[in-house]
Each structure stands twice: as C-alpha cells, then as structure tokens.
C-alpha cells in the first residue's frame, strides 16, 4: 500500500541554503483544544527564499498512509514557548482534543530545478489528537535539541486523526504534478 513518508532536513529548514536540495517541512499553525501554539520561529520560504515564513514547528518527518481516515504524523522541532504550552496541556486533564492546523512539506524537483510543495493544505485542517492506548499521541523531548542549537528548540511529535468531515490534502510527486486526496469522511447529521 502506498504511503507518504518524508524525512525532512531540520538543518535546511532552519538554515536555508540554495545549493542544498533536501526535503523540508513546517507546521505553520497549530491549535490544540483551545490553546494556540504561536508561529514564533522564522525560517525561509523554500519557494521564495527571500521571504520569511513564520512557523510553529520545523519538521523532521511527515507520514500519512493516504487513506481518508488515516492519521497524519508529524515530528519536528518547536520553540521553548511551544514546548511549555504543550506540556501544560499534557499535565492538565486535556478534555478538548480537537486540533486545527496547517502545514506544508517541500521537496526539490531536479527536472524543474526548484522546490515544490509535496504535501500541503490550503485551509485549516480539523482533526483530533490520536490516542495510543490511554495516552494521547503528543510527545516532547525534555532536553533541548543539539541538531540546531539556536534558536533553542525541542523535539516533538504529534499524531492527528481527521474529524468526521471531508477535507483535502494535496500530494505532489514533482512540480505541477499534484493529486488531491480526501482526509476525513463526512457523516450525515
């Protein structure tokens, strides 16, 4: 069975270099329950490296098994403030597990000689935190990352299942070779 599984270059995500063409990805907005995580890290937009992009997380990986009810899994690096906000949510009794988020994963097309979005959304995605047994699939490292030391950042990972409504995710295999896939299944009221 096909799946989207992209390992992203954290160093390239934080330190864009035009002569390095490795996959990168970002969570650009993330709300868990009623708590927004700030887009407080500034990186370069791979599609237009002169422009800055404000992000919640610089990704080290993204996984989706391409089914409409399959979870999206992200791993990456978040700021100190986002780490603290997530820990606060985990330490409290998290009763609101709704997640609203946006993201983009980029890869390099050697034929077109430019980056393209290989997994992306055009609107807020609505999901819920996935559960692993009794635990929510949201984890943070206790120790700061050594891969990129400034700004200080921490590894995190999250699994998000779709809410029962039809949403779209665009998957691309190269520049201008896009496939729109459904995420979530609408349920009649």
Contact map, one row per residue, 1 for C-alpha under 8 A:
111000000000000000000000000000000000000000000000000000000000000010000000000000000000000000000000000000000000000000000000000000000000000000000000000000000000000000000000000000000000000000000
111100000000000000000000000000000000000000000000000000000000000011000000000000000000000000000000000000000000000000000000000000000000000000000000000000000000000000000000000000000000000000000
111110000000000000000000000000000000000000000000000000000000001111000000000000000000000000000000000000000000000000000000000000000000000000000000000000000000000000000000000000000000000000000
011111000000000000000000000000000000000000000000000000000000011111000000000000000000000000000000000000000000000000000000000000000000000000000000000000000000000000000000000000000000000000000
001111100000000000000000000000000000000000000000000000000000111100000000000000000000000000000000000000000000000000000000000000000000000000000000000000000000000000000000000000000000000000000
000111110000000000000010000000000000000000000000000000000000111000000000000000000000000000000000000000000000000000000000000000000000000000000000000000000000000000000000000000000000000000000
000011111000000000000010000000000000000000000000000000000001110000000000000000000000000000000000000000000000000000000000000000000000000000000000000000000000000000000000000000000000000000000
000001111100000000000111100000000000000000000000000000000011110000000000000000000000000000000000000000000000000000000000000000000000000000000000000000000000000000000000000000000000000000000
000000111111100000000111000000000000000000000000000000000011000000000000000000000000000000000000000000000000000000000000000000000000000000000000000000000000000000000000000000000000000000000
000000011111110000000001000000000000000000000000000000000111000000000000000110000000000000000000000000000000000000000000000000000000000000000000001100000000000000000000000000000000000000000
000000001111111100000000000000000000000000000000000000000000000000000000000000000000000000000000000000000000000000000000000000000000000000000000001100000000000000000000000000000000000000000
000000001111111110010101000000000000000000000000000000000000000000000000000000000000000000000000000000000000000000000000000000000000000000000000000000000000000000000000000000000000000000000
000000001111111100000001100000000000000000110000000000000110000000000000000000000000000000000000000000000000000000000000000000000000000000000000000000000000000000000000000000000000000000000
000000000111111100000000000000000000000000110000000000000100000000000000000000000000000000000000000000000000000000000000000000000000000000000000000100000000000000000000000000000000000000000
000000000011111110000000000000000000000000110000000000000000000000000000000000000000000000000000000000000000000000000000000000000000000000000000000000000000000000000000000000000000000000000
000000000011111111010000000000000000000000110100100000000000000000000000000000000000000000000000000000000000000000000000000000000000000000000000000000000000000000000000000000000000000000000
000000000001001111110000000000000000000000000000000000000000000000000000000000000000000000000000000000000000000000000000000000000000000000000000000000000000000000000000000000000000000000000
000000000000000111111000000000000000000000000000000000000000000000000000000000000000000000000000000000000000000000000000000000000000000000000000000000000000000000000000000000000000000000000
000000000000000011111000000000000000000000000000000000000000000000000000000000000000000000000000000000000000000000000000000000000000000000000000000000000000000000000000000000000000000000000
000000000001000111111100000000000000000000000000000000000000000000000000000000000000000000000000000000000000000000000000000000000000000000000000000000000000000000000000000000000000000000000
000000000000000001111110000000000000000000000000000000000000000000000000000000000000000000000000000000000011000000100000000000000000000000000000000000000000000000000000000000000000000000000
000000011001000000011111000000000000000000000000000000000000000000000000000000000000000000000000000000000011000000000000000000000000000000000000000000000000000000000000000000000000000000000
000001111000000000001111100000000000000000000000000000000000000000000000000000000000000000000000000000001111000000000000000000000000000000000000000000000000000000000000000000000000000000000
000000011101100000000111110000000000000000000000000000000111000000000000000000000000000000000000000000001110000000000000000000000000000000000000000000000000000000000000000000000000000000000
000000010000100000000011111000000000000000000000000000000111100000000000000000000000000000000000000000111100000000000000000000000000000000000000000000000000000000000000000000000000000000000
000000000000000000000001111100000000000000000000000000111110000000000000000000000000000000000000000000111000000000000000000000000000000000000000000000000000000000000000000000000000000000000
000000000000000000000000111111000000000000000000000000111110000000000000000000000000000000000000000011110000000000000000000000000000000000000000000000000000000000000000000000000000000000000
000000000000000000000000011111000000001000000000000001111000000000000000000000000000000000000000000011110000000000000000000000000000000000000000000000000000000000000000000000000000000000000
000000000000000000000000001111100000111000000000000000110000000000000000000000000000000000000000000111100000000000000000000000000000000000000000000000000000000000000000000000000000000000000
000000000000000000000000001111110001110000000000000000010000000000000000000000000000000000000000001111000000000000000000000000000000000000000000000000000000000000000000000000000000000000000
000000000000000000000000000011111111100000000000000000000000000000000000000000000000000000000000001110000000000000000000000000000000000000000000000000000000000000000000000000000000000000000
000000000000000000000000000001111111100000000000000000000000000000000000000000000000000000000001111100000000000000000000000000000000000000000000000000000000000000000000000000000000000000000
000000000000000000000000000000111110000000000000000000000000000000000000000000000000000000000111111000000000000000000000000000000000000000000000000000000000000000000000000000000000000000000
000000000000000000000000000000111111000000000000000000000000000000000000000000000000000000000001000000000000000000000000000000000000000000000000000000000000000000000000000000000000000000000
000000000000000000000000000000111111100000000000000000000000000000000000000000000000100000000000000000000000000000000000000000000000000000000000000000000000000000000000000000000000000000000
000000000000000000000000000001110111110000000000000000000000000000000000000000000000000000000000000000000000000000000000000000000000000000000000000000000000000000000000000000000000000000000
000000000000000000000000000011110011111000000000000000010000000000000000000000000100100000000000000000000000000000000000000000000000000000000000000000000000000000000000000000000000000000000
000000000000000000000000000011000001111100000000000000110000000000000000000000001100000000000000000000000000000000000000000000000000000000000000000000000000000000000000000000000000000000000
000000000000000000000000000110000000111110000000000001111000000000000000000000000000000000000000000000000000000000000000000000000000000000000000000000000000000000000000000000000000000000000
000000000000000000000000000000000000011111000000000001110000000000000000000000100000000000000000000000000000000000000000000000000000000000000000000000000000000000000000000000000000000000000
000000000000000000000000000000000000001111100000000001111000000000000000000000100000000000000000000000000000000000000000000000000000000000000000000000000000000000000000000000000000000000000
000000000000000000000000000000000000000111110000000111100000000000000000000000000000000000000000000000000000000000000000000000000000000000000000000000000000000000000000000000000000000000000
000000000000111100000000000000000000000011111000000111100000000000000000000000000000000000000000000000000000000000000000000000000000000000000000000000000000000000000000000000000000000000000
000000000000111100000000000000000000000001111101111110000000000000000000000000000000000000000000000000000000000000000000000000000000000000000000000000000000000000000000000000000000000000000
000000000000000000000000000000000000000000111111111110000000000000000000000000000000000000000000000000000000000000000000000000000000000000000000000000000000000000000000000000000000000000000
000000000000000100000000000000000000000000011111100000000000000000000000000000000000000000000000000000000100000000100000000000000000000000000000000000000000000000000000000000000000000000000
000000000000000000000000000000000000000000001111100000000000000000000000000000000000000000000000000000000000000001110000000000000000000000000000000000000000000000000000000000000000000000000
000000000000000000000000000000000000000000011111111000000000000000000000000000000000000000000000000000000000000000000000000000000000000000000000000000000000000000000000000000000000000000000
000000000000000100000000000000000000000000011111111100000000000000000000000000000000000000000000000000000000000000000000000000000000000000000000000000000000000000000000000000000000000000000
000000000000000000000000000000000000000000011001111100000000000000000000000000000000000000000000000000000000000000000000000000000000000000000000000000000000000000000000000000000000000000000
000000000000000000000000000000000000000000011001111110000000000000000000000000000000000000000000000000000000000000000000000000000000000000000000000000000000000000000000000000000000000000000
000000000000000000000000000000000000000001111000111111000000000000000000000000000000000000000000000000000000000000000000000000000000000000000000000000000000000000000000000000000000000000000
000000000000000000000000000000000000000001111000001111100000000000000000000000000000000000000000000000000000000000000000000000000000000000000000000000000000000000000000000000000000000000000
000000000000000000000000000100000000001111100000000111110000000000000000000000000000000000000000000000000000000000000000000000000000000000000000000000000000000000000000000000000000000000000
000000000000000000000000011110000000011111100000000011111100000000000000000000000000000000000000000000000000000000000000000000000000000000000000000000000000000000000000000000000000000000000
000000000000000000000000011111000000111110000000000001111100000000000000000001100100000000000000000000000000000000000000000000000000000000000000000000000000000000000000000000000000000000000
000000000000000000000000011100000000001010000000000000111110000000000000000111100000000000000000000000000000000000000000000000000000000000000000000000000000000000000000000000000000000000000
000000000100110000000001111000000000000000000000000000111111000000000000000111000000000000000000000000000000000000000000000000000000000000000000000000000000000000000000000000000000000000000
000000011100100000000001111000000000000000000000000000001111110000000000011110000000000000000000000000000000000000000000000000000000000000000000000000000000000000000000000000000000000000000
000000111100000000000001100000000000000000000000000000000111110000000000011110000000000000000000000000000000000000000000000000000000000000000000000000000000000000000000000000000000000000000
000011110000000000000000100000000000000000000000000000000011111000000000111100000000000000000000000000000000000000000000000000000000000000000000000000000000000000000000000000000000000000000
000111110000000000000000000000000000000000000000000000000011111100000001111000000000000000000000000000001000000000000000000000000000000000000000000000000000000000000000000000000000000000000
001111000000000000000000000000000000000000000000000000000000111110000001110000000000000000000000000000000000000000000000000000000000000000000000000000000000000000000000000000000000000000000
001110000000000000000000000000000000000000000000000000000000011111100111100000000000000000000000000000000000000000000000000000000000000000000000000000000000000000000000000000000000000000000
111100000000000000000000000000000000000000000000000000000000001111100111000000000000000000000000000000000000000000000000000000000000000000000000000000000000000000000000000000000000000000000
011100000000000000000000000000000000000000000000000000000000000111110100000000000000000000000000000000000000000000000000000000000000000000000000000000000000000000000000000000000000100000000
000000000000000000000000000000000000000000000000000000000000000111111100000000000000000000000000000000000000000000000000000000000000000000000000000000000000000000000000000000000000011000000
000000000000000000000000000000000000000000000000000000000000000001111100000000000000000000000000000000000000000000000000000000000000000000000000000000000000000001000000000000000000111110000
000000000000000000000000000000000000000000000000000000000000000000111110000000000000000000000000000000000000000000000000000000000000000000000000000000000000000011000000000000000000001110000
000000000000000000000000000000000000000000000000000000000000000111111111000000000000000000000000000000000000000000000000000000000000000000000000000000000000000011000000000000000000001000000
000000000000000000000000000000000000000000000000000000000000000110001111100000000000000000000000000000000000000000000000000000000100000000000000000000000000001111000000000000000000000000000
000000000000000000000000000000000000000000000000000000000000011110000111110000000000000000000000000000000000000000000000000000000000000000000000000000000000001110000000000000000000000000000
000000000000000000000000000000000000000000000000000000000000111100000011111000000000000000000000000000000000000000000000000000000000000000000000000000000000111100000000000000000000000000000
000000000000000000000000000000000000000000000000000000000011111000000001111100000000000000000000000000000000000000000000000000000000000000000000000000000000111000000000000000000000000000000
000000000000000000000000000000000000000000000000000000000011110000000000111110000000000000000000000000000000000000000000000000000000000000000000000000000011110000000000000000000000000000000
000000000100000000000000000000000000000000000000000000001111100000000000011111000000000000000000000000000000000000000000000000000000000000000000000000000011100000000000000000000000000000000
000000000100000000000000000000000000000000000000000000001111000000000000001111100000000000000000000000000000000000000000000000000000000000000000100000001111000000000000000000000000000000000
000000000000000000000000000000000000000000000000000000011100000000000000000111110110000000000000000000000000000000000000000000000000000000000000000000001111000000000000000000000000000000000
000000000000000000000000000000000000000110000000000000011000000000000000000011111110000000000000000000000000000000000000000000000000000000000000000000111100000000000000000000000000000000000
000000000000000000000000000000000000000000000000000000000000000000000000000001111111000000000000000000000000000000000000000000000000000000000000000000011100000000000000000000000000000000000
000000000000000000000000000000000000010000000000000000000000000000000000000000111111100000000000000000000000000000000000000000000000000000000000000000000000000000000000000000000000000000000
000000000000000000000000000000000000110000000000000000010000000000000000000001111111110000000000000000000000000000000000000000000000000000000000000000000000000000000000000000000000000000000
000000000000000000000000000000000000000000000000000000000000000000000000000001111111111000000000000000000000000000000000000000000000000000010000000000000101000000000000000000000000000000000
000000000000000000000000000000000000000000000000000000000000000000000000000000011111111100000000000000000000000000000000000000000000000000000000000000000000000000000000000000000000000000000
000000000000000000000000000000000010100000000000000000000000000000000000000000001111111110000000000000000000000000000000000000000000000000000000000000000000000000000000000000000000000000000
000000000000000000000000000000000000000000000000000000000000000000000000000000000111111111000000000000000000000000000000000000000000000000010000000000000000000000000000000000000000000000000
000000000000000000000000000000000000000000000000000000000000000000000000000000000011111111100000000000000000000000000000000000000000000000010000000000000000000000000000000000000000000000000
000000000000000000000000000000000000000000000000000000000000000000000000000000000001111111110000000000000000000000000000000000000000000000000000000000000000000000000000000000000000000000000
000000000000000000000000000000000000000000000000000000000000000000000000000000000000111111111100000000000000000000000000000000000000000000000000000000000000000000000000000000000000000000000
000000000000000000000000000000000000000000000000000000000000000000000000000000000000011111111100000000000000000000000000000000000000000000000000000000000000000000000000000000000000000000000
000000000000000000000000000000000000000000000000000000000000000000000000000000000000001111111100000000000000000000000000000000000000000000000000000000000000000000000000000000000000000000000
000000000000000000000000000000000000000000000000000000000000000000000000000000000000000111111100000000000000000000000000000000000000000000000000000000000000000000000000000000000000000000000
000000000000000000000000000000000000000000000000000000000000000000000000000000000000000011111110000000000000000000000000000000000000000000000000000000000000000000000000000000000000000000000
000000000000000000000000000000001000000000000000000000000000000000000000000000000000000011111111100000000000000000000000000000000000000000000000000000000000000000000000000000000000000000000
000000000000000000000000000000001000000000000000000000000000000000000000000000000000000000001111100000000000000000000000000000000000000000000000000000000000000000000000000000000000000000000
000000000000000000000000000000011100000000000000000000000000000000000000000000000000000000000111110000000000000000000000000000000000000000000000000000000000000000000000000000000000000000000
000000000000000000000000000000011000000000000000000000000000000000000000000000000000000000000111111000000000000000000000000000011000000000000000000000000000000000000000000000000000000000000
000000000000000000000000000000011000000000000000000000000000000000000000000000000000000000000001111100000000000000000000000001111000000000000000000000000000000000000000000000000000000000000
000000000000000000000000000001111000000000000000000000000000000000000000000000000000000000000000111110000000000000000000000011111000000000000000000000000000000100000000000000000000000000000
000000000000000000000000000011110000000000000000000000000000000000000000000000000000000000000000011111000000000000000000000111100000000000000000000000000000000000000000000000000000000000000
000000000000000000000000001111100000000000000000000000000000000000000000000000000000000000000000001111100000000000000000000111000000000000000000000000000000000000000000000000000000000000000
000000000000000000000000001111000000000000000000000000000000000000000000000000000000000000000000000111110000000000000001111110000000000000000000000000000000000000000000000000000000000000000
000000000000000000000000111110000000000000000000000000000000000000000000000000000000000000000000000011111000000000000001100000000000000000000000000000000000000000000000000000000000000000000
000000000000000000000000111100000000000000000000000000000000000000000000000000000000000000000000000001111100000000001111100000000000000000000000000000000000000000000000000000000000000000000
000000000000000000000011110000000000000000000000000000000000010000000000000000000000000000000000000000111110000000001111000000000000000000000000000000000000000000000000000000000000000000000
000000000000000000000011100000000000000000000100000000000000000000000000000000000000000000000000000000011111000000111110000000000000000000000000000000000000000000000000000000000000000000000
000000000000000000001111000000000000000000000000000000000000000000000000000000000000000000000000000000001111100000111100000000000000000000000000000000000000000000000000000000000000000000000
000000000000000000001110000000000000000000000000000000000000000000000000000000000000000000000000000000000111110011110000000000000000000000000000000000000000000000000000000001000000000000000
000000000000000000000000000000000000000000000000000000000000000000000000000000000000000000000000000000000011111111110000000000000000000000000000000000000000000000000000000001100000000000000
000000000000000000000000000000000000000000000000000000000000000000000000000000000000000000000000000000000001111111000000000000000000000000000000000000000000000000000000000000000000000000000
000000000000000000000000000000000000000000000000000000000000000000000000000000000000000000000000000000000000111110000000000000000000000000000000000000000000000000000000000000000000000000000
000000000000000000000000000000000000000000000000000000000000000000000000000000000000000000000000000000000000111111000000000000000000000000000000000000000000000000000000000000100000000000000
000000000000000000000000000000000000000000000000000000000000000000000000000000000000000000000000000000000001111111100000000000000000000000000000000000000000000000000000000000000000000000000
000000000000000000000000000000000000000000000010000000000000000000000000000000000000000000000000000000000001110111110000000000000000000000000000000000000000000000000000000000100000000000000
000000000000000000001000000000000000000000000110000000000000000000000000000000000000000000000000000000000111100011111000000000000000000000000000000000000000000000000000000000100000000000000
000000000000000000000000000000000000000000000010000000000000000000000000000000000000000000000000000000000111100001111100000000000000000000000000000000000000000000000000000001100000000000000
000000000000000000000000000000000000000000000000000000000000000000000000000000000000000000000000000000011110000000111111000000000000000000000000000000000000000000000000001100100000000000000
000000000000000000000000000000000000000000000000000000000000000000000000000000000000000000000000000000011110000000011111000000000000000000000000000000000000000000000000011111000100000000000
000000000000000000000000000000000000000000000000000000000000000000000000000000000000000000000000000000011100000000001111100000000000000000000000000000000000000000000000111100000000000000000
000000000000000000000000000000000000000000000000000000000000000000000000000000000000000000000000000001111000000000001111110000000000000000000000000000000000000000000000111000000000000000000
000000000000000000000000000000000000000000000000000000000000000000000000000000000000000000000000000001110000000000000011111110000000000000000000000000000000000000000001110000000000000000000
000000000000000000000000000000000000000000000000000000000000000000000000000000000000000000000000000001000000000000000001111100000000000000000000000000000000000000000000100000000000000000000
000000000000000000000000000000000000000000000000000000000000000000000000000000000000000000000000000001000000000000000000111110000000000000000000000000000000000000000000000000000000000000000
000000000000000000000000000000000000000000000000000000000000000000000000000000000000000000000000000111000000000000000000111111000000000000000000000000000000000000000000000000000000000000000
000000000000000000000000000000000000000000000000000000000000000000000000000000000000000000000000001111000000000000000000101111100000000000000000000000000000000000000010000000000000000000000
000000000000000000000000000000000000000000000000000000000000000000000000000000000000000000000000011110000000000000000000000111110000000000000000000000000000000001100000000000000000000000000
000000000000000000000000000000000000000000000000000000000000000000000000000000000000000000000000011100000000000000000000000011111000000000000000000000000000000111100000000000000000000000000
000000000000000000000000000000000000000000000000000000000000000000000000000000000000000000000000111000000000000000000000000001111100000000000000000000000000000111100000000000000000000000000
000000000000000000000000000000000000000000000000000000000000000000000000000000000000000000000000111000000000000000000000000000111110000111000000000000000000011110000000000000000000000000000
000000000000000000000000000000000000000000000000000000000000000000000010000000000000000000000000000000000000000000000000000000011111000110000000000000000000001110000000000000000000000000000
000000000000000000000000000000000000000000000000000000000000000000000000000000000000000000000000000000000000000000000000000000001111111110000000000000000000000000000000000000000000000000000
000000000000000000000000000000000000000000000000000000000000000000000000000000000000000000000000000000000000000000000000000000000111111110000000000000000000000000000000000000000000000000000
000000000000000000000000000000000000000000000000000000000000000000000000000000000000000000000000000000000000000000000000000000000011111100000000000000000000000000000000000000000000000000000
000000000000000000000000000000000000000000000000000000000000000000000000000000000000000000000000000000000000000000000000000000000011111100000000000000000000000000000000000000000000000000000
000000000000000000000000000000000000000000000000000000000000000000000000000000000000000000000000000000000000000000000000000000000011111110000000000000000000000000000000000000000000000000000
000000000000000000000000000000000000000000000000000000000000000000000000000000000000000000000000000000000000000000000000000000001111111111000000000000000000000000000000000000000000000000000
000000000000000000000000000000000000000000000000000000000000000000000000000000000000000000000000000000000000000000000000000000001111001111100000000000000000111100000000000000000000000000000
000000000000000000000000000000000000000000000000000000000000000000000000000000000000000000000000000000000000000000000000000000001000000111110000000000000001111000000000000000000000000000000
000000000000000000000000000000000000000000000000000000000000000000000000000000000000000000000000000000000000000000000000000000000000000011111000000000000001110000000000000000000000000000000
000000000000000000000000000000000000000000000000000000000000000000000000000000000010011000000000000000000000000000000000000000000000000001111100000000000111100000000000000000000000000000000
000000000000000000000000000000000000000000000000000000000000000000000000000000000000000000000000000000000000000000000000000000000000000000111111000000000111000000000000000000000000000000000
000000000000000000000000000000000000000000000000000000000000000000000000000000000000000000000000000000000000000000000000000000000000000000011111000000000100000000000000000000000000000000000
000000000000000000000000000000000000000000000000000000000000000000000000000000000000000000000000000000000000000000000000000000000000000000001111100000000100000000000000000000000000000000000
000000000000000000000000000000000000000000000000000000000000000000000000000000000000000000000000000000000000000000000000000000000000000000001111110010011110000000000000000000000000000000000
000000000000000000000000000000000000000000000000000000000000000000000000000010000000000000000000000000000000000000000000000000000000000000000011111110011110000000000000000000000000000000000
000000000000000000000000000000000000000000000000000000000000000000000000000000000000000000000000000000000000000000000000000000000000000000000001111110000000000000000000000000000000000000000
000000000110000000000000000000000000000000000000000000000000000000000000000000000000000000000000000000000000000000000000000000000000000000000000111110000000000000000000000000000000000000000
000000000110010000000000000000000000000000000000000000000000000000000000000000000000000000000000000000000000000000000000000000000000000000000000111111111000000000000000000000000000000000000
000000000000000000000000000000000000000000000000000000000000000000000000000000000000000000000000000000000000000000000000000000000000000000000001111111111000000000000000000000000000000000000
000000000000000000000000000000000000000000000000000000000000000000000000000000000000000000000000000000000000000000000000000000000000000000000000000111111000000000000000000000000000000000000
000000000000000000000000000000000000000000000000000000000000000000000000000000100000000000000000000000000000000000000000000000000000000000000000000111111000000000000000000000000000000000000
000000000000000000000000000000000000000000000000000000000000000000000000000000110000000000000000000000000000000000000000000000000000000000000001100111111100000000000000000000000000000000000
000000000000000000000000000000000000000000000000000000000000000000000000000011110000000000000000000000000000000000000000000000000000000000000001100111111110000000000000000000000000000000000
000000000000000000000000000000000000000000000000000000000000000000000000000011110010000000000000000000000000000000000000000000000000000000011111100000011111000000000000000000000000000000000
000000000000000000000000000000000000000000000000000000000000000000000000001111000000000000000000000000000000000000000000000000000000000000011001100000001111100000000000000000000000000000000
000000000000000000000000000000000000000000000000000000000000000000000000001111000010000000000000000000000000000000000000000000000000000001111000000000000111110000000000000000000000000000000
000000000000000000000000000000000000000000000000000000000000000000000000111100000000000000000000000000000000000000000000000000000000000011110000000000000011111000000000000000000000000000000
000000000000000000000000000000000000000000000000000000000000000000000000111000000000000000000000000000000000000000000000000000001000000011100000000000000001111100000000000000000000000000000
000000000000000000000000000000000000000000000000000000000000000000000011110000000000000000000000000000000000000000000000000000001100000011000000000000000000111110000000000000000000000000000
000000000000000000000000000000000000000000000000000000000000000000000011100000000000000000000000001000000000000000000000000000111100000010000000000000000000011111000000000000000000000000000
000000000000000000000000000000000000000000000000000000000000000000001111000000000000000000000000000000000000000000000000000000111100000000000000000000000000001111100000000000000000000000000
000000000000000000000000000000000000000000000000000000000000000000011110000000000000000000000000000000000000000000000000000001110000000000000000000000000000000111111000000000000000001100000
000000000000000000000000000000000000000000000000000000000000000000000000000000000000000000000000000000000000000000000000000001110000000000000000000000000000000011111000000000000000000110000
000000000000000000000000000000000000000000000000000000000000000000000000000000000000000000000000000000000000000000000000000000000000000000000000000000000000000001111100000000000000000111100
000000000000000000000000000000000000000000000000000000000000000000000000000000000000000000000000000000000000000000000000000000000000000000000000000000000000000001111110000000000000000111100
000000000000000000000000000000000000000000000000000000000000000000000000000000000000000000000000000000000000000000000000000000000000000000000000000000000000000000011111000000000000011111000
000000000000000000000000000000000000000000000000000000000000000000000000000000000000000000000000000000000000000000000000000010000000000000000000000000000000000000001111100000000000011100000
000000000000000000000000000000000000000000000000000000000000000000000000000000000000000000000000000000000000000000000000100000000000000000000000000000000000000000000111110000000001111000000
000000000000000000000000000000000000000000000000000000000000000000000000000000000000000000000000000000000000000000000011110000000000000000000000000000000000000000000011111000000001111000000
000000000000000000000000000000000000000000000000000000000000000000000000000000000000000000000000000000000000000000000111100000000000000000000000000000000000000000000001111100000111100000000
000000000000000000000000000000000000000000000000000000000000000000000000000000000000000000000000000000000000000000001111000000000000000000000000000000000000000000000000111110000111100000000
000000000000000000000000000000000000000000000000000000000000000000000000000000000000000000000000000000000000000000001110000000000000000000000000000000000000000000000000011111111110000000000
000000000000000000000000000000000000000000000000000000000000000000000000000000000000000000000000000000000000000000000100000000000000000000000000000000000000000000000000001111101100000000000
000000000000000000000000000000000000000000000000000000000000000000000000000000000000000000000000000000000001100000010100000000000000000000000000000000000000000000000000000111111100000000000
000000000000000000000000000000000000000000000000000000000000000000000000000000000000000000000000000000000000100101111000000000000000000000000000000000000000000000000000000111111100000000000
000000000000000000000000000000000000000000000000000000000000000000000000000000000000000000000000000000000000000000000000000000000000000000000000000000000000000000000000000101111100000000000
000000000000000000000000000000000000000000000000000000000000000000000000000000000000000000000000000000000000000000000000000000000000000000000000000000000000000000000000000111111110000000000
000000000000000000000000000000000000000000000000000000000000000000000000000000000000000000000000000000000000000000000100000000000000000000000000000000000000000000000000011111111111000000000
000000000000000000000000000000000000000000000000000000000000000000000000000000000000000000000000000000000000000000000000000000000000000000000000000000000000000000000000011100001111100000000
000000000000000000000000000000000000000000000000000000000000000000000000000000000000000000000000000000000000000000000000000000000000000000000000000000000000000000000001111000000111110000000
000000000000000000000000000000000000000000000000000000000000000001010000000000000000000000000000000000000000000000000000000000000000000000000000000000000000000000000001111000000011111000000
000000000000000000000000000000000000000000000000000000000000000000110000000000000000000000000000000000000000000000000000000000000000000000000000000000000000000000000111100000000001111110000
000000000000000000000000000000000000000000000000000000000000000000111100000000000000000000000000000000000000000000000000000000000000000000000000000000000000000001000111100000000000111110000
000000000000000000000000000000000000000000000000000000000000000000011000000000000000000000000000000000000000000000000000000000000000000000000000000000000000000001111110000000000000011111000
000000000000000000000000000000000000000000000000000000000000000000011000000000000000000000000000000000000000000000000000000000000000000000000000000000000000000000111100000000000000011111100
000000000000000000000000000000000000000000000000000000000000000000000000000000000000000000000000000000000000000000000000000000000000000000000000000000000000000000011100000000000000000111110
000000000000000000000000000000000000000000000000000000000000000000000000000000000000000000000000000000000000000000000000000000000000000000000000000000000000000000011000000000000000000011111
000000000000000000000000000000000000000000000000000000000000000000000000000000000000000000000000000000000000000000000000000000000000000000000000000000000000000000000000000000000000000001111
000000000000000000000000000000000000000000000000000000000000000000000000000000000000000000000000000000000000000000000000000000000000000000000000000000000000000000000000000000000000000000111
